[in-house]
């Protein structure tokens, strides 16, 4: 059991350099040779791990992500592997930020994404209904979305309104604007939507037999969640994906995008769940969560939402310290 420590304030220098990181460093990395850029992103991730620097914790002003991540990993990893997984989590976050800017600047052609089998499965799904695709804050998931839309599938990802959060610096807000704009150009006519004011749009596109992507590893509560087995416990998960599918008669599936090396990634798609009504829906949701968990267990350090895991026990509500999310 990992004991949580009281969060410490970020040093003044750590807060000051954040604007330059997001306004200057990340755009510059997207313009230089990829081998050098990946090396810098890797170094930046290790540096951020050393000082517990994450845009979430910097926005809140205190260091808490590393400690919560360690607590989350400790629930399913032996102690010798926990510290290494935390460092890799920060390395992954840094690489994801670089790769999202590379996608925005150079497009999907800058990467080698193996999604052939997943695209074949997607093409063989029931075409008489919409499809809700679940994924998690695992790796650079937006590359997976772009790859799945690369053969003309119109995909509509549901994202949070992070770029409007006043606690973030202007550089961080601009980063998310650029990240989402880059993704939207790769959706074959699909549009990004948010849960706050775009639910009608999501219901409409699903009834038009199109695809909606939901980032489904956010915590739920007893009042607004789905109880499923998740990392050795029964926990409340966010219910948005299941609610959308049931309300529109859509099928469900899940995908995971995994980094292999350098610019190489691959995308795996679960079996499609065509019937998600009633109890069958809860069973299908559990299977899709198990699919995501299997991938996370295989490469735990690629999961950027580990710090949210400890806020998800069935008997507890969300922790205020993780209220911003992941992005």
C-alpha positions in Angstrom: 0.0 0.0 0.0 1.4 3.4 -1.0 0.9 6.1 1.6 0.0 9.4 0.1 2.0 12.4 1.3 0.7 16.0 1.8 1.1 17.8 -1.5 4.0 20.3 -1.8 3.8 23.6 -3.5 5.6 23.9 -6.9 8.8 26.0 -6.9 8.4 29.5 -8.5 10.8 28.6 -11.3 8.8 25.5 -12.1 5.7 27.6 -12.6 7.5 30.3 -14.6 9.0 28.1 -17.2 5.7 26.4 -18.1 4.7 29.2 -20.5 7.9 28.8 -22.5 7.5 25.0 -22.6 4.1 25.2 -24.2 4.4 28.4 -26.2 8.0 27.9 -27.6 9.5 24.4 -26.9 6.6 22.2 -28.1 6.0 24.1 -31.4 9.8 24.0 -32.0 10.0 20.3 -31.5 7.3 19.8 -34.2 9.6 21.6 -36.7 13.0 19.9 -36.0 14.1 16.3 -37.0 12.0 13.7 -35.2 14.9 11.8 -33.8 16.2 14.9 -32.0 12.6 15.9 -31.0 11.9 12.5 -29.4 15.2 12.6 -27.5 14.3 16.1 -26.1 10.7 15.0 -25.3 12.2 11.9 -23.4 14.5 14.1 -21.4 11.8 16.6 -20.6 9.6 13.7 -19.3 12.3 12.5 -17.0 12.9 16.1 -15.8 9.2 16.5 -15.1 9.1 13.2 -13.2 12.0 14.4 -11.1 10.1 17.6 -10.0 6.5 16.2 -10.3 5.7 18.7 -13.1 2.4 18.0 -14.9 0.2 20.7 -16.4 -2.6 19.5 -14.1 -0.5 20.0 -11.0 1.0 23.2 -12.2 -2.4 24.6 -12.8 -3.4 23.7 -9.2 -0.1 24.9 -7.8 0.9 21.8 -5.9 2.8 18.6 -6.6 0.4 15.6 -6.4 0.4 13.7 -9.7 3.5 11.6 -9.0 2.2 10.5 -5.6 -1.3 9.7 -6.8 0.2 7.8 -9.8 2.4 5.8 -7.5 -0.6 4.9 -5.4 -2.5 3.9 -8.5 0.3 1.7 -9.8 0.9 0.1 -6.4 -2.5 -1.5 -6.6 -1.4 -3.8 -9.3 2.4 -3.5 -9.6 5.0 -4.9 -7.2 7.0 -2.1 -5.4 10.2 -2.5 -7.5 8.2 -1.6 -10.7 6.1 1.2 -9.3 8.8 3.9 -9.3 9.8 3.1 -12.9 6.2 3.2 -14.1 5.7 6.7 -12.6 8.8 7.9 -14.5 7.5 6.3 -17.7 4.1 7.9 -17.1 5.8 11.4 -17.2 7.9 10.4 -20.2 4.7 9.3 -22.0 2.9 12.6 -21.2 5.8 14.6 -22.6 5.9 12.5 -25.7 2.2 12.8 -26.2 2.4 16.5 -26.0 5.1 16.6 -28.7 3.3 14.0 -30.9 0.1 16.0 -30.8 1.9 19.1 -32.0 3.7 17.0 -34.7 0.3 15.7 -35.9 -1.0 19.3 -36.0 2.0 20.5 -38.0 2.9 17.6 -40.3 -0.2 15.3 -40.3 -0.7 11.6 -39.8 1.9 11.0 -42.6 4.6 11.9 -40.1 3.9 8.7 -38.2 3.8 5.0 -39.0 0.6 3.7 -37.4 -0.3 0.1 -37.9 -4.1 0.0 -37.9 -4.9 -2.4 -40.7 -6.6 -5.1 -38.6 -8.5 -2.5 -36.6 -9.7 -0.8 -39.8 -10.9 -4.1 -41.2 -12.8 -4.8 -38.0 -14.3 -1.3 -38.1 -15.5 -1.8 -41.7 -17.1 -5.1 -40.7 -19.2 -3.6 -37.9 -23.1 -3.4 -38.1 -23.7 -0.5 -40.5 -27.3 -0.1 -39.5 -26.5 1.8 -36.3 -24.0 4.2 -34.8 -20.9 3.1 -32.9 -19.6 4.4 -29.6 -15.8 3.8 -29.4 -14.3 3.8 -25.9 -10.6 4.5 -25.2 -8.5 5.7 -22.3 -5.8 8.3 -21.6 -3.3 5.8 -22.8 -0.4 6.8 -25.0 -1.1 9.4 -27.8 -4.7 8.2 -28.3 -5.4 11.0 -30.8 -3.2 9.1 -33.2 -5.4 6.1 -32.9 -8.5 8.3 -33.6 -6.8 9.8 -36.7 -5.7 6.4 -38.0 -9.3 5.0 -37.6 -10.6 7.9 -39.6 -8.0 7.6 -42.3 -10.2 5.5 -44.7 -13.1 7.9 -44.6 -14.9 6.9 -41.5 -16.5 10.1 -40.0 -15.5 10.2 -36.4 -16.6 12.6 -33.7 -14.4 12.6 -30.5 -15.9 13.8 -27.3 -13.4 16.0 -25.5 -13.4 18.2 -22.4 -13.4 22.0 -22.5 -9.9 22.1 -21.1 -8.8 25.0 -23.2 -11.3 27.3 -21.5 -10.1 26.5 -17.9 -8.9 29.9 -16.4 -6.5 28.0 -14.1 -4.3 27.2 -17.1 -1.7 29.5 -18.5 -2.3 31.0 -21.9 0.4 28.7 -23.4 -1.3 25.6 -22.1 -4.7 26.7 -23.4 -3.2 27.5 -26.8 -1.5 24.0 -26.8 -4.9 22.3 -26.4 -6.5 24.5 -29.1 -3.7 23.5 -31.5 -3.9 19.8 -30.4 -7.6 19.6 -31.0 -7.4 21.6 -34.3 -4.8 19.2 -35.6 -6.9 16.2 -34.7 -10.1 17.7 -36.2 -8.4 17.9 -39.6 -8.0 14.1 -39.6 -11.6 13.1 -38.8 -12.9 12.8 -42.4 -15.5 15.5 -41.8 -16.2 14.6 -38.2 -16.2 17.3 -35.5 -15.0 17.5 -31.9 -17.7 17.8 -29.3 -17.9 18.3 -25.6 -20.2 17.0 -23.0 -21.1 20.4 -21.7 -22.9 21.8 -24.8 -22.7 19.3 -27.6 -24.8 16.3 -26.5 -27.5 16.9 -29.1 -24.8 16.8 -31.8 -23.5 13.5 -30.5 -27.0 11.9 -30.4 -27.6 13.1 -33.9 -24.4 11.7 -35.5 -25.0 8.4 -33.8 -28.5 8.2 -35.1 -26.9 9.0 -38.5 -24.9 5.8 -38.0 -21.6 7.5 -37.5 -18.9 7.0 -34.9 -18.4 8.8 -31.5 -15.2 8.4 -29.4 -15.4 8.7 -25.6 -12.4 8.8 -23.3 -13.9 6.4 -20.8 -11.3 6.0 -18.0 -12.5 9.1 -16.0 -13.9 8.4 -12.5 -17.6 8.1 -12.0 -19.7 8.4 -8.8 -22.5 6.4 -7.3 -24.9 9.1 -8.7 -23.4 9.2 -12.2 -21.4 6.2 -12.9 -21.3 2.5 -14.0 -20.0 -0.1 -11.5 -17.5 -2.4 -13.2 -14.5 -4.5 -12.3 -11.4 -2.3 -12.8 -8.0 -3.2 -11.5 -8.9 -5.7 -8.8 -11.9 -3.8 -7.4 -15.5 -2.9 -8.3 -15.3 0.8 -9.1 -17.6 3.5 -10.5 -16.6 4.5 -14.0 -18.0 7.4 -16.0 -21.2 6.4 -17.7 -21.2 8.7 -20.7 -20.3 6.1 -23.3 -22.9 3.6 -22.2 -25.6 6.2 -21.9 -24.9 7.5 -25.4 -25.0 4.0 -26.9 -28.2 3.0 -25.1 -30.0 6.2 -25.9 -29.3 5.9 -29.7 -29.4 2.1 -30.2 -25.7 2.2 -31.1 -23.1 -0.6 -30.9 -20.0 -0.2 -28.7 -16.3 -1.2 -29.0 -13.0 0.0 -27.6 -9.6 0.7 -29.1 -6.1 1.3 -27.7 -3.2 3.0 -29.4 0.3 1.8 -28.3 3.7 3.3 -28.9 6.3 0.9 -30.3 9.4 3.0 -31.0 10.1 6.4 -32.5 7.2 7.4 -34.9 5.8 3.8 -34.8 2.5 3.0 -33.1 -0.2 0.4 -33.5 -4.0 0.4 -32.9 -6.0 -2.5 -31.5 -9.8 -2.7 -31.6 -11.9 -4.9 -29.4 -14.8 -7.1 -30.5 -17.8 -4.9 -31.4 -20.7 -5.2 -28.9 -23.9 -4.9 -31.0 -26.4 -5.1 -28.1 -26.0 -2.9 -25.1 -29.5 -2.7 -23.8 -30.2 -3.3 -20.1 -28.1 -5.8 -18.2 -26.4 -6.8 -21.5 -25.1 -3.2 -21.7 -23.4 -3.4 -18.3 -21.9 -6.8 -19.3 -20.6 -5.3 -22.6 -19.2 -2.2 -20.8 -17.4 -4.5 -18.4 -15.8 -6.4 -21.3 -14.7 -3.2 -22.9 -13.2 -2.0 -19.7 -11.4 -5.3 -19.4 -10.0 -4.9 -22.9 -8.6 -1.5 -21.9 -7.2 -2.8 -18.6 -5.5 -5.6 -20.4 -3.5 -3.2 -22.5 -2.8 -0.9 -19.6 -1.4 -3.8 -17.5 0.8 -4.8 -20.5 2.4 -1.3 -20.6 1.4 0.5 -17.4 3.7 3.5 -17.9 1.8 4.5 -21.1 -1.4 5.2 -19.0 -1.4 8.9 -18.3 -4.5 8.8 -16.1 -3.0 6.6 -13.3 -3.3 9.5 -10.9 -7.1 9.3 -11.3 -7.2 5.7 -10.4 -7.1 6.2 -6.7 -10.2 8.5 -6.9 -12.4 5.8 -8.3 -13.2 3.3 -5.5 -16.9 2.4 -5.5 -17.5 3.9 -2.1 -15.8 7.2 -2.7 -16.5 10.3 -4.8 -13.9 12.1 -6.9 -10.9 13.8 -5.2 -10.8 17.5 -5.7 -7.1 17.3 -6.4 -7.8 15.6 -9.7 -10.7 17.7 -10.8 -9.1 19.1 -14.0 -8.5 15.7 -15.6 -5.9 14.6 -18.1 -6.4 16.1 -21.6 
